[in-house]
């Protein structure tokens, strides 16, 4: 577990992520991370947007279903 300290940043409150956390998340300064709520109510910080992952999965399903149509259109 990594403890995070809340810090005043202008009129907002921010969290400073230590280098260890940045390495584990695979992110660096300027990257976007997402705070999401898990099914059990816990909050999670992640470097990917679960909505984008859902949309990609849906696109892959459509591509699989209409593979022959896409091949014909690509000719």
C-alpha positions in Angstrom: 0.0 0.0 0.0 1.2 3.5 -0.8 0.0 6.4 1.4 -0.9 9.6 -0.6 -1.1 13.0 0.9 -3.7 15.5 -0.1 -2.2 18.9 -1.0 -3.8 22.4 -1.6 -3.3 23.4 -5.2 -4.8 26.8 -5.8 -8.6 26.5 -5.0 -8.4 22.7 -5.5 -7.0 19.7 -3.6 -4.5 17.4 -5.3 -2.8 14.1 -4.7 1.0 13.8 -5.3 1.9 10.4 -6.6 5.3 9.2 -5.6 7.7 7.9 -8.2 7.0 4.3 -7.2 3.3 4.7 -7.9 4.0 6.4 -11.3 6.3 3.4 -12.3 3.6 0.9 -11.2 0.9 2.7 -13.2 3.2 3.1 -16.2 2.5 6.9 -16.4 4.5 10.1 -16.3 4.0 13.8 -15.9 1.3 15.0 -18.3 -0.4 11.7 -18.7 -4.1 11.3 -17.8 -5.3 8.8 -15.1 -8.8 7.9 -14.3 -10.4 7.6 -10.9 -13.2 5.0 -11.1 -15.5 3.3 -8.7 -15.3 -0.5 -8.5 -18.3 -2.8 -8.0 -17.6 -3.0 -4.3 -17.5 0.8 -3.9 -13.8 1.1 -3.7 -12.1 3.8 -5.7 -9.3 2.9 -8.2 -6.7 5.0 -10.1 -6.0 3.6 -13.5 -4.1 4.8 -16.6 -6.9 3.7 -18.9 -10.6 4.8 -19.3 -12.9 1.8 -18.7 -15.5 3.4 -21.1 -12.9 3.4 -23.9 -12.1 -0.2 -23.1 -15.8 -1.0 -23.4 -16.1 0.7 -26.7 -13.1 -1.1 -28.1 -14.5 -4.4 -27.0 -17.8 -3.6 -28.7 -16.0 -2.6 -31.9 -14.1 -5.9 -31.9 -17.4 -7.8 -31.6 -18.9 -5.9 -34.5 -15.7 -6.5 -36.6 -15.9 -10.2 -35.8 -19.6 -10.4 -36.7 -19.2 -8.6 -40.0 -15.7 -9.8 -41.0 -16.8 -10.9 -44.5 -18.5 -7.6 -45.2 -15.5 -5.6 -44.1 -13.2 -7.8 -46.3 -15.5 -7.2 -49.3 -15.5 -3.5 -48.7 -11.7 -3.4 -48.4 -11.3 -4.7 -52.0 
